[in-house]
Structure formats: structure tokens, C-alpha cells
Amino acid sequence: MSPEGTVMSTDPMTPEQEYDFYAQPQNQEPQGPPRRRSKRLTTPVPVRFPPELLDEVKKRAEADDRSVSAWIRRAVEHEIARSA
């Protein structure tokens, strides 16, 4: 148990459990030093996808709890690292 009396767990939480956990003021304090992106992003690059592919990207991004942009950046970085 934490000092505030909440049980700390490393098990994944459901969205409802996360909502309940972070609704408590004692769980809204930042922990550790701030994390910053290591590099600045460039100007946006417009990319078009067929609707079915975009739907799949959105589903996978949501499943990874990421934005669509962050998910696509990670996929591109993975492909570049894989082919290097």
C-alpha cells in the first residue's frame, strides 16, 4: 500500500479503473522529473490513407493508448530500424 492508503499494482488497469484512480487528488501529482521529447518535430507531412486502413490505424493507436500521429511515427521508426 502507498502512504495515502491506495493499493499500488503493476497490473494493467481498465479505462474505468484508470479514471477512478486518477479521479483521486492524491493520484494527480506528477511523479519524477518531467519527460521531454528528445528532438523537435518538423513541419507536418500530409499523408492520405484509404478509409479501411485509417480505421485500422485508429483502432491500433487506441489499443496502444497513443494518438494516431504518435502511432504512425512509431511505426515509421520501427520500419526504418528494421531495414537498417
Order of alpha helices (4+ residues) and beta strands (2+ residues): alpha-alpha-alpha
